[in-house]
């Protein structure tokens, strides 16, 4: 694995306040899409996030390198469902990573 300082994290979200979609309606999209993200070269982790109180929905992605992120062929975007492109995207250098003491489980 790459050293943490060569890894890149990307945070992106949509503002859903003007959309017909909300975090609950987008859960089905996630269930359909999550398998398509599993085998993308260079993608170490993708976490879908939401904040229903502010109407934000998006993702945090951890990439092994900037090159891997730039060369990745990504699955379809939820922009068509949401009705507009991303409202926010920012890239960060990864300085360190710590795993939790127990495995993650989701319903």
JOUR-V17047 format. One record per run of one state. SS is the DSSP state (H for helix, E for strand, C for the rest). FROM is the first residue (numbers start at 1). TO is the last residue. If there is no record, write none. Layout:
# JOUR-V17047
{{SS | FROM | TO} {SS | FROM | TO}}
This chain:
# JOUR-V17047
{{C | 1 | 3} {H | 4 | 6} {C | 7 | 7} {E | 8 | 15} {C | 16 | 22} {H | 23 | 37} {C | 38 | 42} {E | 43 | 51} {C | 52 | 55} {E | 56 | 63} {C | 64 | 65} {H | 66 | 71} {C | 72 | 78} {H | 79 | 82} {C | 83 | 87} {E | 88 | 93} {C | 94 | 107}}
